[in-house]
Amino acid sequence: MSVKKSLFYFLILILTSCSQIEKAKDKIIGLSEKEQYQKDREISDELFRFWQDQAEIGLRDSVAVELPYSEIGRLQPRSFAVYSYETYLLPGEIIEAQFETDSSQVLIFSDIYRQNKEEVSGFHKLASGKASEKNIQFESRQAGLYKVIFQPEIEANTPFRIHISKSPAYLFPVMGGRNADIGSYFGDIRDGGKRNHKGVDIFAKKGTPVLAAVSGNIGYTGEKGLGGKQVWLRDPKRRQSLYYAHLDSIKPGIDRVNPGDTLGFVGNTGNARTTPSHLHFGIYTQQGAIDPIGYVYLQEEADNIASSEKIMPARLSISARKAVLRNKPATSNSEILRNAEAGEFLSVQGKSADWFHVRDSLHRSAFIHESLVTPMN
């Protein structure tokens, strides 16, 4: 082997080793994903700080959406866009937010927060998604106002589609059951006010299979008390127990179960002898009974389908004499953030059905109906 070739391979070995050492150093130092992005793309500190500050603007936004929600738009290089959405979640609801782009190489940073008035921003960060995967998922264990924030990388230049949805953490516990079959809810008054209902009643034909809502171990099967024939299923992941009561019969020999396994069959045993057959479904933690509705309530399909426009304007001008900016893409059940004047310019973030998601000259996020504006380009 020639001296030149030997020197070449030696240099390759040195460079590879240096690269590996540098990566190991980054892991030891503990760079955040955004800091790693700055380093990998060699972004100046000044530009990086300006970009990071936009996430703080997202925390101050008051735009809210009903789930499921969809939006389309186009990312422009150095537009420093940030997308922030508030929504209310119950315990047991899983929120999933996706930011799909035409380019697989684009990085989308995502975070989920819950309202916390003790924080300076009013919100506490709960989870962050991987920027390369462009989505984030989180299971709510506490009722409250949650916020999803997406922040595209600085040079992103691609069409996008946002989809935010929620789903129950558990399988619906009655085979073929629907939300409409729930006839009684947690907290309903019982025995003339002597006690409150500690679960939900799901009505079904006698003999309908009752299903394991989650993987776990059977803690008890038998007949006793108000619940009659009953099954207790332990959920080890969440450290809580699921209570199935008023069963007509219990499947023998059940021990370790998976979602969808049959535990027994709907009936009206116990104190339900005089009522139509139904399953009483409850959830208990060490602190006592909790409302199970978020864990099993099935979510509807999206009715706010994102606009199918191929050309998205970058700016809008208000054409109506009277126009309002709202916190939701709807006239009902939404708040007016402020009144807008004819001729005012708005920057387009995206569009959901007939509503533009915009920012005004003070960088405040809002929705405005398409009938009130004219595209600028």
Short mmCIF file of the C-alpha atoms (twelve columns), coordinates in Angstrom:
data_MODEL
# 
_entry.id   MODEL 
# 
loop_
_atom_site.group_PDB 
_atom_site.id 
_atom_site.type_symbol 
_atom_site.label_atom_id 
_atom_site.label_alt_id 
_atom_site.label_comp_id 
_atom_site.label_asym_id 
_atom_site.label_seq_id 
_atom_site.Cartn_x 
_atom_site.Cartn_y 
_atom_site.Cartn_z 
_atom_site.pdbx_PDB_model_num 
ATOM 1   C CA . MET A 1   0.000   0.000   0.000  1 
ATOM 2   C CA . SER A 2   1.337   3.438   -0.964 1 
ATOM 3   C CA . VAL A 3   2.181   6.107   1.604  1 
ATOM 4   C CA . LYS A 4   -0.565  8.354   0.166  1 
ATOM 5   C CA . LYS A 5   -3.199  5.632   0.563  1 
ATOM 6   C CA . SER A 6   -2.077  4.883   4.095  1 
ATOM 7   C CA . LEU A 7   -2.265  8.558   4.974  1 
ATOM 8   C CA . PHE A 8   -5.737  8.815   3.428  1 
ATOM 9   C CA . TYR A 9   -7.134  5.898   5.475  1 
ATOM 10  C CA . PHE A 10  -5.449  7.257   8.595  1 
ATOM 11  C CA . LEU A 11  -7.176  10.627  8.121  1 
ATOM 12  C CA . ILE A 12  -10.552 8.922   7.576  1 
ATOM 13  C CA . LEU A 13  -10.052 6.953   10.783 1 
ATOM 14  C CA . ILE A 14  -9.163  10.122  12.714 1 
ATOM 15  C CA . LEU A 15  -12.159 12.054  11.366 1 
ATOM 16  C CA . THR A 16  -14.558 9.182   12.128 1 
ATOM 17  C CA . SER A 17  -13.205 8.866   15.644 1 
ATOM 18  C CA . CYS A 18  -13.521 12.619  16.191 1 
ATOM 19  C CA . SER A 19  -17.117 12.535  14.997 1 
ATOM 20  C CA . GLN A 20  -17.966 9.688   17.367 1 
ATOM 21  C CA . ILE A 21  -16.232 11.456  20.255 1 
ATOM 22  C CA . GLU A 22  -18.190 14.639  19.486 1 
ATOM 23  C CA . LYS A 23  -21.498 12.757  19.478 1 
ATOM 24  C CA . ALA A 24  -20.623 11.060  22.760 1 
ATOM 25  C CA . LYS A 25  -19.716 14.452  24.219 1 
ATOM 26  C CA . ASP A 26  -23.107 15.876  23.188 1 
ATOM 27  C CA . LYS A 27  -24.885 13.013  24.950 1 
ATOM 28  C CA . ILE A 28  -22.857 13.534  28.121 1 
ATOM 29  C CA . ILE A 29  -23.484 17.295  28.073 1 
ATOM 30  C CA . GLY A 30  -27.190 16.590  27.530 1 
ATOM 31  C CA . LEU A 31  -28.068 18.928  24.676 1 
ATOM 32  C CA . SER A 32  -31.788 19.398  24.144 1 
ATOM 33  C CA . GLU A 33  -33.206 18.451  20.760 1 
ATOM 34  C CA . LYS A 34  -33.408 22.125  19.801 1 
ATOM 35  C CA . GLU A 35  -29.817 22.758  20.906 1 
ATOM 36  C CA . GLN A 36  -28.689 19.736  18.909 1 
ATOM 37  C CA . TYR A 37  -30.577 21.142  15.915 1 
ATOM 38  C CA . GLN A 38  -28.717 24.451  16.295 1 
ATOM 39  C CA . LYS A 39  -25.384 22.674  16.438 1 
ATOM 40  C CA . ASP A 40  -26.064 20.321  13.513 1 
ATOM 41  C CA . ARG A 41  -27.294 23.132  11.244 1 
ATOM 42  C CA . GLU A 42  -24.651 25.632  12.474 1 
ATOM 43  C CA . ILE A 43  -27.275 28.265  13.329 1 
ATOM 44  C CA . SER A 44  -26.008 31.504  14.839 1 
ATOM 45  C CA . ASP A 45  -26.875 32.196  18.477 1 
ATOM 46  C CA . GLU A 46  -28.772 35.358  17.539 1 
ATOM 47  C CA . LEU A 47  -30.964 33.622  14.959 1 
ATOM 48  C CA . PHE A 48  -31.506 30.631  17.241 1 
ATOM 49  C CA . ARG A 49  -32.609 32.810  20.170 1 
ATOM 50  C CA . PHE A 50  -35.080 34.675  17.960 1 
ATOM 51  C CA . TRP A 51  -36.505 31.364  16.731 1 
ATOM 52  C CA . GLN A 52  -36.770 29.984  20.272 1 
ATOM 53  C CA . ASP A 53  -38.588 33.103  21.461 1 
ATOM 54  C CA . GLN A 54  -41.457 32.302  19.077 1 
ATOM 55  C CA . ALA A 55  -42.401 29.314  21.247 1 
ATOM 56  C CA . GLU A 56  -43.072 31.755  24.083 1 
ATOM 57  C CA . ILE A 57  -45.520 33.554  21.788 1 
ATOM 58  C CA . GLY A 58  -47.293 30.222  21.335 1 
ATOM 59  C CA . LEU A 59  -47.712 29.913  25.095 1 
ATOM 60  C CA . ARG A 60  -49.469 33.290  25.153 1 
ATOM 61  C CA . ASP A 61  -51.870 32.380  22.326 1 
ATOM 62  C CA . SER A 62  -55.481 31.691  23.294 1 
ATOM 63  C CA . VAL A 63  -56.635 29.804  20.188 1 
ATOM 64  C CA . ALA A 64  -58.760 26.776  21.128 1 
ATOM 65  C CA . VAL A 65  -60.053 23.832  19.092 1 
ATOM 66  C CA . GLU A 66  -62.615 21.071  19.457 1 
ATOM 67  C CA . LEU A 67  -61.191 17.635  18.683 1 
ATOM 68  C CA . PRO A 68  -60.786 16.139  16.186 1 
ATOM 69  C CA . TYR A 69  -59.278 19.107  14.361 1 
ATOM 70  C CA . SER A 70  -57.550 19.448  10.973 1 
ATOM 71  C CA . GLU A 71  -55.723 22.301  9.263  1 
ATOM 72  C CA . ILE A 72  -53.657 22.722  6.108  1 
ATOM 73  C CA . GLY A 73  -51.149 25.356  5.095  1 
ATOM 74  C CA . ARG A 74  -47.687 25.996  3.741  1 
ATOM 75  C CA . LEU A 75  -44.473 26.641  5.637  1 
ATOM 76  C CA . GLN A 76  -42.213 29.385  4.312  1 
ATOM 77  C CA . PRO A 77  -38.473 29.673  5.072  1 
ATOM 78  C CA . ARG A 78  -37.718 32.052  7.948  1 
ATOM 79  C CA . SER A 79  -41.369 32.839  8.581  1 
ATOM 80  C CA . PHE A 80  -40.775 31.707  12.186 1 
ATOM 81  C CA . ALA A 81  -44.269 30.243  12.405 1 
ATOM 82  C CA . VAL A 82  -45.492 28.639  15.609 1 
ATOM 83  C CA . TYR A 83  -48.774 26.747  15.934 1 
ATOM 84  C CA . SER A 84  -50.525 26.647  19.303 1 
ATOM 85  C CA . TYR A 85  -53.862 25.002  20.166 1 
ATOM 86  C CA . GLU A 86  -55.716 24.716  23.475 1 
ATOM 87  C CA . THR A 87  -58.197 21.954  24.266 1 
ATOM 88  C CA . TYR A 88  -59.818 20.470  27.372 1 
ATOM 89  C CA . LEU A 89  -59.063 16.865  28.332 1 
ATOM 90  C CA . LEU A 90  -60.538 14.455  30.870 1 
ATOM 91  C CA . PRO A 91  -58.558 11.774  32.717 1 
ATOM 92  C CA . GLY A 92  -58.143 8.747   30.454 1 
ATOM 93  C CA . GLU A 93  -58.189 10.675  27.174 1 
ATOM 94  C CA . ILE A 94  -55.183 10.308  24.883 1 
ATOM 95  C CA . ILE A 95  -54.374 13.300  22.712 1 
ATOM 96  C CA . GLU A 96  -52.407 12.731  19.507 1 
ATOM 97  C CA . ALA A 97  -51.151 15.614  17.373 1 
ATOM 98  C CA . GLN A 98  -49.574 15.126  13.937 1 
ATOM 99  C CA . PHE A 99  -47.875 17.655  11.674 1 
ATOM 100 C CA . GLU A 100 -47.565 16.030  8.248  1 
ATOM 101 C CA . THR A 101 -45.293 17.572  5.606  1 
ATOM 102 C CA . ASP A 102 -44.514 16.741  1.983  1 
ATOM 103 C CA . SER A 103 -40.815 16.669  2.844  1 
ATOM 104 C CA . SER A 104 -39.717 13.874  5.168  1 
ATOM 105 C CA . GLN A 105 -36.544 15.795  6.054  1 
ATOM 106 C CA . VAL A 106 -38.295 18.746  7.709  1 
ATOM 107 C CA . LEU A 107 -38.060 18.878  11.503 1 
ATOM 108 C CA . ILE A 108 -41.179 19.795  13.501 1 
ATOM 109 C CA . PHE A 109 -40.671 20.351  17.230 1 
ATOM 110 C CA . SER A 110 -43.700 19.620  19.406 1 
ATOM 111 C CA . ASP A 111 -44.646 20.040  23.062 1 
ATOM 112 C CA . ILE A 112 -47.719 19.449  25.223 1 
ATOM 113 C CA . TYR A 113 -48.507 21.640  28.234 1 
ATOM 114 C CA . ARG A 114 -51.184 21.682  30.928 1 
ATOM 115 C CA . GLN A 115 -52.515 24.869  32.467 1 
ATOM 116 C CA . ASN A 116 -50.808 25.666  35.763 1 
ATOM 117 C CA . LYS A 117 -51.384 29.119  37.203 1 
ATOM 118 C CA . GLU A 118 -48.291 28.795  39.401 1 
ATOM 119 C CA . GLU A 119 -46.075 28.878  36.298 1 
ATOM 120 C CA . VAL A 120 -45.027 32.279  34.927 1 
ATOM 121 C CA . SER A 121 -46.355 31.322  31.488 1 
ATOM 122 C CA . GLY A 122 -49.513 29.827  32.981 1 
ATOM 123 C CA . PHE A 123 -48.644 26.402  31.556 1 
ATOM 124 C CA . HIS A 124 -46.419 23.494  32.615 1 
ATOM 125 C CA . LYS A 125 -44.627 21.366  30.010 1 
ATOM 126 C CA . LEU A 126 -45.583 17.675  30.177 1 
ATOM 127 C CA . ALA A 127 -44.082 16.057  27.095 1 
ATOM 128 C CA . SER A 128 -42.055 16.688  23.943 1 
ATOM 129 C CA . GLY A 129 -42.187 14.788  20.674 1 
ATOM 130 C CA . LYS A 130 -39.285 13.795  18.434 1 
ATOM 131 C CA . ALA A 131 -38.807 16.480  15.792 1 
ATOM 132 C CA . SER A 132 -38.071 13.950  13.051 1 
ATOM 133 C CA . GLU A 133 -41.320 12.061  13.735 1 
ATOM 134 C CA . LYS A 134 -43.533 15.193  13.600 1 
ATOM 135 C CA . ASN A 135 -46.073 13.933  16.118 1 
ATOM 136 C CA . ILE A 136 -46.718 13.782  19.830 1 
ATOM 137 C CA . GLN A 137 -49.018 11.733  22.045 1 
ATOM 138 C CA . PHE A 138 -49.970 12.104  25.693 1 
ATOM 139 C CA . GLU A 139 -52.447 10.438  28.053 1 
ATOM 140 C CA . SER A 140 -54.224 12.793  30.414 1 
ATOM 141 C CA . ARG A 141 -54.318 11.726  34.053 1 
ATOM 142 C CA . GLN A 142 -55.839 14.989  35.226 1 
ATOM 143 C CA . ALA A 143 -58.758 17.042  33.917 1 
ATOM 144 C CA . GLY A 144 -57.716 20.447  32.664 1 
ATOM 145 C CA . LEU A 145 -56.807 22.786  29.833 1 
ATOM 146 C CA . TYR A 146 -54.002 21.440  27.644 1 
ATOM 147 C CA . LYS A 147 -51.971 23.155  24.946 1 
ATOM 148 C CA . VAL A 148 -50.215 21.649  21.912 1 
ATOM 149 C CA . ILE A 149 -47.412 23.696  20.347 1 
ATOM 150 C CA . PHE A 150 -45.757 22.903  17.008 1 
ATOM 151 C CA . GLN A 151 -42.629 24.770  15.926 1 
ATOM 152 C CA . PRO A 152 -41.205 24.063  12.451 1 
ATOM 153 C CA . GLU A 153 -37.483 24.351  11.799 1 
ATOM 154 C CA . ILE A 154 -36.257 27.735  10.555 1 
ATOM 155 C CA . GLU A 155 -35.792 26.882  6.864  1 
ATOM 156 C CA . ALA A 156 -38.915 24.715  6.452  1 
ATOM 157 C CA . ASN A 157 -40.450 25.113  2.992  1 
ATOM 158 C CA . THR A 158 -43.286 22.652  2.423  1 
ATOM 159 C CA . PRO A 159 -47.071 22.199  2.413  1 
ATOM 160 C CA . PHE A 160 -48.421 20.694  5.636  1 
ATOM 161 C CA . ARG A 161 -51.464 19.170  7.272  1 
ATOM 162 C CA . ILE A 162 -52.117 19.270  11.019 1 
ATOM 163 C CA . HIS A 163 -54.403 16.701  12.611 1 
ATOM 164 C CA . ILE A 164 -55.184 16.662  16.343 1 
ATOM 165 C CA . SER A 165 -57.440 14.000  17.830 1 
ATOM 166 C CA . LYS A 166 -58.192 12.244  21.080 1 
ATOM 167 C CA . SER A 167 -59.164 8.695   21.945 1 
ATOM 168 C CA . PRO A 168 -60.060 6.755   25.099 1 
ATOM 169 C CA . ALA A 169 -57.250 4.871   26.837 1 
ATOM 170 C CA . TYR A 170 -59.505 1.831   27.291 1 
ATOM 171 C CA . LEU A 171 -61.532 -0.374  24.994 1 
ATOM 172 C CA . PHE A 172 -65.296 0.100   25.318 1 
ATOM 173 C CA . PRO A 173 -66.232 -2.577  27.904 1 
ATOM 174 C CA . VAL A 174 -69.419 -3.891  26.246 1 
ATOM 175 C CA . MET A 175 -69.258 -5.684  22.902 1 
ATOM 176 C CA . GLY A 176 -70.812 -3.561  20.148 1 
ATOM 177 C CA . GLY A 177 -71.524 -0.758  22.595 1 
ATOM 178 C CA . ARG A 178 -71.822 2.927   21.742 1 
ATOM 179 C CA . ASN A 179 -71.782 6.195   23.659 1 
ATOM 180 C CA . ALA A 180 -75.584 6.326   23.398 1 
ATOM 181 C CA . ASP A 181 -75.776 3.143   25.495 1 
ATOM 182 C CA . ILE A 182 -74.421 5.003   28.527 1 
ATOM 183 C CA . GLY A 183 -77.546 5.795   30.526 1 
ATOM 184 C CA . SER A 184 -76.158 6.896   33.862 1 
ATOM 185 C CA . TYR A 185 -73.022 8.844   34.716 1 
ATOM 186 C CA . PHE A 186 -70.509 9.297   37.517 1 
ATOM 187 C CA . GLY A 187 -71.870 11.492  40.306 1 
ATOM 188 C CA . ASP A 188 -75.566 10.901  39.588 1 
ATOM 189 C CA . ILE A 189 -77.686 10.923  42.765 1 
ATOM 190 C CA . ARG A 190 -78.733 7.543   44.166 1 
ATOM 191 C CA . ASP A 191 -81.132 6.465   46.952 1 
ATOM 192 C CA . GLY A 192 -82.719 9.894   47.277 1 
ATOM 193 C CA . GLY A 193 -79.410 11.658  47.727 1 
ATOM 194 C CA . LYS A 194 -77.892 9.221   50.228 1 
ATOM 195 C CA . ARG A 195 -75.078 8.333   47.824 1 
ATOM 196 C CA . ASN A 196 -73.631 9.233   44.439 1 
ATOM 197 C CA . HIS A 197 -73.115 6.927   41.482 1 
ATOM 198 C CA . LYS A 198 -69.468 5.830   41.319 1 
ATOM 199 C CA . GLY A 199 -69.280 4.742   37.708 1 
ATOM 200 C CA . VAL A 200 -71.198 4.647   34.435 1 
ATOM 201 C CA . ASP A 201 -74.066 2.330   33.501 1 
ATOM 202 C CA . ILE A 202 -73.882 0.894   29.986 1 
ATOM 203 C CA . PHE A 203 -77.204 -0.623  28.912 1 
ATOM 204 C CA . ALA A 204 -77.240 -3.687  26.670 1 
ATOM 205 C CA . LYS A 205 -79.234 -6.836  26.010 1 
ATOM 206 C CA . LYS A 206 -78.852 -9.496  28.694 1 
ATOM 207 C CA . GLY A 207 -76.084 -11.907 27.724 1 
ATOM 208 C CA . THR A 208 -74.051 -9.368  25.730 1 
ATOM 209 C CA . PRO A 209 -70.320 -10.075 26.279 1 
ATOM 210 C CA . VAL A 210 -68.520 -7.814  28.746 1 
ATOM 211 C CA . LEU A 211 -64.926 -7.154  27.647 1 
ATOM 212 C CA . ALA A 212 -61.575 -6.532  29.282 1 
ATOM 213 C CA . ALA A 213 -60.920 -2.848  28.614 1 
ATOM 214 C CA . VAL A 214 -57.163 -3.172  29.184 1 
ATOM 215 C CA . SER A 215 -54.446 -5.771  29.726 1 
ATOM 216 C CA . GLY A 216 -54.197 -6.853  33.339 1 
ATOM 217 C CA . ASN A 217 -54.794 -9.434  36.027 1 
ATOM 218 C CA . ILE A 218 -58.110 -10.508 37.503 1 
ATOM 219 C CA . GLY A 219 -58.176 -9.614  41.189 1 
ATOM 220 C CA . TYR A 220 -61.603 -10.980 42.111 1 
ATOM 221 C CA . THR A 221 -64.600 -12.747 40.621 1 
ATOM 222 C CA . GLY A 222 -67.745 -13.621 42.535 1 
ATOM 223 C CA . GLU A 223 -71.100 -12.399 43.805 1 
ATOM 224 C CA . LYS A 224 -71.548 -10.008 46.720 1 
ATOM 225 C CA . GLY A 225 -73.181 -6.774  47.855 1 
ATOM 226 C CA . LEU A 226 -74.836 -4.186  45.634 1 
ATOM 227 C CA . GLY A 227 -72.801 -5.195  42.585 1 
ATOM 228 C CA . GLY A 228 -74.070 -8.764  42.436 1 
ATOM 229 C CA . LYS A 229 -71.956 -10.912 40.144 1 
ATOM 230 C CA . GLN A 230 -68.786 -8.915  39.534 1 
ATOM 231 C CA . VAL A 231 -65.242 -8.906  38.204 1 
ATOM 232 C CA . TRP A 232 -62.320 -6.772  39.374 1 
ATOM 233 C CA . LEU A 233 -59.539 -6.226  36.817 1 
ATOM 234 C CA . ARG A 234 -56.222 -4.701  37.895 1 
ATOM 235 C CA . ASP A 235 -54.521 -2.288  35.461 1 
ATOM 236 C CA . PRO A 236 -50.827 -2.421  36.506 1 
ATOM 237 C CA . LYS A 237 -49.740 0.341   34.121 1 
ATOM 238 C CA . ARG A 238 -51.992 2.972   35.710 1 
ATOM 239 C CA . ARG A 239 -52.204 1.368   39.164 1 
ATOM 240 C CA . GLN A 240 -55.973 1.310   39.232 1 
ATOM 241 C CA . SER A 241 -58.713 -1.315  39.312 1 
ATOM 242 C CA . LEU A 242 -61.649 -1.713  36.933 1 
ATOM 243 C CA . TYR A 243 -64.969 -2.802  38.432 1 
ATOM 244 C CA . TYR A 244 -67.548 -4.729  36.362 1 
ATOM 245 C CA . ALA A 245 -70.863 -5.234  38.187 1 
ATOM 246 C CA . HIS A 246 -74.413 -6.660  37.788 1 
ATOM 247 C CA . LEU A 247 -73.180 -9.458  35.487 1 
ATOM 248 C CA . ASP A 248 -75.562 -12.255 34.529 1 
ATOM 249 C CA . SER A 249 -72.668 -14.712 34.588 1 
ATOM 250 C CA . ILE A 250 -68.872 -14.714 34.810 1 
ATOM 251 C CA . LYS A 251 -66.568 -16.559 32.435 1 
ATOM 252 C CA . PRO A 252 -64.840 -19.294 34.451 1 
ATOM 253 C CA . GLY A 253 -61.059 -19.554 34.753 1 
ATOM 254 C CA . ILE A 254 -60.136 -15.989 33.765 1 
ATOM 255 C CA . ASP A 255 -56.811 -14.780 35.169 1 
ATOM 256 C CA . ARG A 256 -54.481 -12.804 32.905 1 
ATOM 257 C CA . VAL A 257 -56.445 -10.963 30.180 1 
ATOM 258 C CA . ASN A 258 -55.875 -8.759  27.138 1 
ATOM 259 C CA . PRO A 259 -58.121 -6.014  25.704 1 
ATOM 260 C CA . GLY A 260 -61.206 -7.584  24.145 1 
ATOM 261 C CA . ASP A 261 -61.160 -10.817 26.163 1 
ATOM 262 C CA . THR A 262 -64.585 -11.802 27.482 1 
ATOM 263 C CA . LEU A 263 -64.952 -11.478 31.266 1 
ATOM 264 C CA . GLY A 264 -68.640 -12.284 31.567 1 
ATOM 265 C CA . PHE A 265 -72.057 -11.281 30.296 1 
ATOM 266 C CA . VAL A 266 -74.394 -8.330  30.882 1 
ATOM 267 C CA . GLY A 267 -77.136 -8.884  33.448 1 
ATOM 268 C CA . ASN A 268 -78.977 -7.219  36.334 1 
ATOM 269 C CA . THR A 269 -77.810 -9.009  39.478 1 
ATOM 270 C CA . GLY A 270 -77.283 -7.309  42.843 1 
ATOM 271 C CA . ASN A 271 -79.297 -4.150  43.433 1 
ATOM 272 C CA . ALA A 272 -80.086 -3.919  39.689 1 
ATOM 273 C CA . ARG A 273 -82.726 -6.686  39.794 1 
ATOM 274 C CA . THR A 274 -85.556 -4.234  39.061 1 
ATOM 275 C CA . THR A 275 -83.750 -2.357  36.260 1 
ATOM 276 C CA . PRO A 276 -83.041 -3.216  32.625 1 
ATOM 277 C CA . SER A 277 -79.867 -5.245  32.124 1 
ATOM 278 C CA . HIS A 278 -76.697 -3.169  32.088 1 
ATOM 279 C CA . LEU A 279 -73.028 -3.123  33.037 1 
ATOM 280 C CA . HIS A 280 -71.948 -0.894  35.895 1 
ATOM 281 C CA . PHE A 281 -68.369 0.074   35.024 1 
ATOM 282 C CA . GLY A 282 -66.181 1.815   37.585 1 
ATOM 283 C CA . ILE A 283 -62.526 2.713   38.112 1 
ATOM 284 C CA . TYR A 284 -60.857 2.856   41.511 1 
ATOM 285 C CA . THR A 285 -57.490 4.258   42.544 1 
ATOM 286 C CA . GLN A 286 -55.923 4.316   46.007 1 
ATOM 287 C CA . GLN A 287 -57.814 7.587   46.558 1 
ATOM 288 C CA . GLY A 288 -61.176 6.036   45.682 1 
ATOM 289 C CA . ALA A 289 -63.539 6.046   42.706 1 
ATOM 290 C CA . ILE A 290 -62.791 8.277   39.704 1 
ATOM 291 C CA . ASP A 291 -64.958 9.228   36.737 1 
ATOM 292 C CA . PRO A 292 -64.370 6.576   34.023 1 
ATOM 293 C CA . ILE A 293 -66.021 8.466   31.154 1 
ATOM 294 C CA . GLY A 294 -62.787 9.737   29.569 1 
ATOM 295 C CA . TYR A 295 -61.354 6.217   29.546 1 
ATOM 296 C CA . VAL A 296 -64.159 4.718   27.443 1 
ATOM 297 C CA . TYR A 297 -66.069 7.501   25.626 1 
ATOM 298 C CA . LEU A 298 -65.709 6.935   21.884 1 
ATOM 299 C CA . GLN A 299 -64.703 9.946   19.791 1 
ATOM 300 C CA . GLU A 300 -66.572 11.085  16.699 1 
ATOM 301 C CA . GLU A 301 -65.082 11.505  13.239 1 
ATOM 302 C CA . ALA A 302 -63.849 14.957  12.212 1 
ATOM 303 C CA . ASP A 303 -66.486 17.282  10.781 1 
ATOM 304 C CA . ASN A 304 -64.150 20.267  10.366 1 
ATOM 305 C CA . ILE A 305 -62.329 18.767  7.410  1 
ATOM 306 C CA . ALA A 306 -59.356 20.895  6.447  1 
ATOM 307 C CA . SER A 307 -59.671 23.018  3.334  1 
ATOM 308 C CA . SER A 308 -58.610 21.371  0.074  1 
ATOM 309 C CA . GLU A 309 -57.181 24.563  -1.421 1 
ATOM 310 C CA . LYS A 310 -54.021 23.930  -3.440 1 
ATOM 311 C CA . ILE A 311 -52.809 27.536  -3.297 1 
ATOM 312 C CA . MET A 312 -52.702 29.042  0.171  1 
ATOM 313 C CA . PRO A 313 -52.360 32.847  0.342  1 
ATOM 314 C CA . ALA A 314 -49.580 34.145  2.575  1 
ATOM 315 C CA . ARG A 315 -51.472 37.308  3.529  1 
ATOM 316 C CA . LEU A 316 -55.073 38.479  3.747  1 
ATOM 317 C CA . SER A 317 -56.799 41.834  3.768  1 
ATOM 318 C CA . ILE A 318 -60.030 42.309  5.686  1 
ATOM 319 C CA . SER A 319 -62.664 43.199  3.095  1 
ATOM 320 C CA . ALA A 320 -65.767 43.345  5.295  1 
ATOM 321 C CA . ARG A 321 -66.815 46.564  6.980  1 
ATOM 322 C CA . LYS A 322 -67.264 44.660  10.227 1 
ATOM 323 C CA . ALA A 323 -65.135 41.639  11.065 1 
ATOM 324 C CA . VAL A 324 -64.219 39.774  14.218 1 
ATOM 325 C CA . LEU A 325 -61.280 37.583  15.132 1 
ATOM 326 C CA . ARG A 326 -62.317 34.501  17.122 1 
ATOM 327 C CA . ASN A 327 -60.543 31.985  19.338 1 
ATOM 328 C CA . LYS A 328 -62.150 29.011  17.544 1 
ATOM 329 C CA . PRO A 329 -62.980 28.224  13.898 1 
ATOM 330 C CA . ALA A 330 -66.722 28.597  14.539 1 
ATOM 331 C CA . THR A 331 -69.304 31.290  15.263 1 
ATOM 332 C CA . SER A 332 -71.022 29.258  17.983 1 
ATOM 333 C CA . ASN A 333 -69.286 28.350  21.238 1 
ATOM 334 C CA . SER A 334 -66.376 30.670  20.465 1 
ATOM 335 C CA . GLU A 335 -65.076 33.902  21.941 1 
ATOM 336 C CA . ILE A 336 -64.476 37.147  20.080 1 
ATOM 337 C CA . LEU A 337 -60.836 38.047  20.634 1 
ATOM 338 C CA . ARG A 338 -61.208 41.484  19.064 1 
ATOM 339 C CA . ASN A 339 -62.893 43.477  16.315 1 
ATOM 340 C CA . ALA A 340 -60.963 44.071  13.099 1 
ATOM 341 C CA . GLU A 341 -61.053 46.968  10.654 1 
ATOM 342 C CA . ALA A 342 -61.475 46.913  6.885  1 
ATOM 343 C CA . GLY A 343 -58.122 46.982  5.118  1 
ATOM 344 C CA . GLU A 344 -56.232 45.426  8.011  1 
ATOM 345 C CA . PHE A 345 -53.573 42.896  6.959  1 
ATOM 346 C CA . LEU A 346 -53.309 39.412  8.431  1 
ATOM 347 C CA . SER A 347 -50.627 36.738  8.027  1 
ATOM 348 C CA . VAL A 348 -51.935 33.280  7.174  1 
ATOM 349 C CA . GLN A 349 -50.933 30.344  9.362  1 
ATOM 350 C CA . GLY A 350 -53.244 27.812  7.720  1 
ATOM 351 C CA . LYS A 351 -56.880 27.007  7.030  1 
ATOM 352 C CA . SER A 352 -59.499 24.732  8.613  1 
ATOM 353 C CA . ALA A 353 -62.661 24.250  6.531  1 
ATOM 354 C CA . ASP A 354 -63.981 27.818  5.904  1 
ATOM 355 C CA . TRP A 355 -61.783 29.469  8.525  1 
ATOM 356 C CA . PHE A 356 -58.335 30.978  8.144  1 
ATOM 357 C CA . HIS A 357 -55.915 30.573  11.036 1 
ATOM 358 C CA . VAL A 358 -54.093 33.929  11.127 1 
ATOM 359 C CA . ARG A 359 -51.768 36.221  13.058 1 
ATOM 360 C CA . ASP A 360 -52.288 39.974  13.217 1 
ATOM 361 C CA . SER A 361 -49.684 42.753  13.181 1 
ATOM 362 C CA . LEU A 362 -49.023 42.172  16.894 1 
ATOM 363 C CA . HIS A 363 -48.433 38.469  16.221 1 
ATOM 364 C CA . ARG A 364 -51.628 37.397  17.989 1 
ATOM 365 C CA . SER A 365 -53.191 34.155  16.784 1 
ATOM 366 C CA . ALA A 366 -56.893 33.940  15.839 1 
ATOM 367 C CA . PHE A 367 -59.440 32.567  13.365 1 
ATOM 368 C CA . ILE A 368 -61.398 34.570  10.797 1 
ATOM 369 C CA . HIS A 369 -64.065 33.372  8.349  1 
ATOM 370 C CA . GLU A 370 -63.077 33.340  4.677  1 
ATOM 371 C CA . SER A 371 -66.083 35.527  3.738  1 
ATOM 372 C CA . LEU A 372 -64.552 38.461  5.637  1 
ATOM 373 C CA . VAL A 373 -61.171 38.577  3.872  1 
ATOM 374 C CA . THR A 374 -59.500 38.829  0.465  1 
ATOM 375 C CA . PRO A 375 -56.231 37.054  -0.464 1 
ATOM 376 C CA . MET A 376 -53.314 39.428  -1.054 1 
ATOM 377 C CA . ASN A 377 -51.390 37.319  -3.581 1 
# 
